[in-house]
Amino acid sequence: EGLDARQLGNIYHHIFEELYSHAPTDLSALLARLPTVAKTILDAAPAVEGFRETAWWSHTRDTIEQNVRVSLEKLADIAGDFIATHTEKGFFGTNALTVRAGADYFRIHGLIDRVDELPDGTIRIIDYKTSSPYGFDNGALLRGKKLQLPLYALAARDALKLGDISDGFYWHIRQAKPSNLTLAKFKTDAGSGAEAAIAVAVAHAWEAIRSARDGHFMPHPPADGCPSFCPAAGFCWHYQPGFGG
């Protein structure tokens, strides 16, 4: 009964994808299309996503549409010369990202929510999030969390050949704001910018892969608590609720 976090995220993604696939630079056109696009996706959502409507569903629909409207306006405010050129851009199969270290390698596939492009051909990656901005900062990447954005940037550049990376951030839809973690402003002792962020993410990915290969699967609650969406949350004796759940 009602929406879970994954279903809510899917709905937002579908609305943004449909909107930005037409007239992505014209805010007035985006806002004019929003009611029709939102109604179509929200009408179908219970059947498509697999949930039962509650008495609060009509209010949830209004909130979703309003959140999208505010995000469209705020994203337009910071667009500058960027133009949204790709939405839900997949890298699968022959387009999957392959990361090599000598003879060893790993592969990643996925969907990039949005790719913006500057006139000089460089690109910006945007990943939509319905979660709180809490924890989406440089420290999270340095500690091996929040690896998605820099790995998606690497996929956009090397697997999809979309261009060099100028920036990237998580966009928190319900707060209509970018994350504190941005690829352009990322800094570490070894360097700064998108290249440094990608290097840190790849290093942590290799660490995780090699640990898994060695059979290191013992549960260790994160210092800031466990995510509520962990499949073992209902029975794990190590479970410690984290921020927001």
Salt bridges, closest charged atoms under 4 A:
GLU18 OE2 - HIS22 ND1 3.95
GLU18 OE2 - ARG33 NH2 3.38
ASP43 OD2 - LYS39 NZ 2.74
ASP43 OD1 - ARG61 NH2 2.90
GLU49 OE2 - HIS14 NE2 3.54
ASP104 OD2 - ARG213 NH1 2.71
ASP113 OD2 - HIS13 NE2 2.93
ASP116 OD1 - ARG114 NE 2.76
ASP116 OD2 - ARG124 NH2 2.72
ASP127 OD2 - LYS129 NZ 3.19
ASP158 OD1 - ARG157 NE 2.65
GLU195 OE2 - ARG157 NH1 2.33
GLU207 OE1 - HIS204 ND1 3.60
ASP224 OD1 - LYS145 NZ 2.82
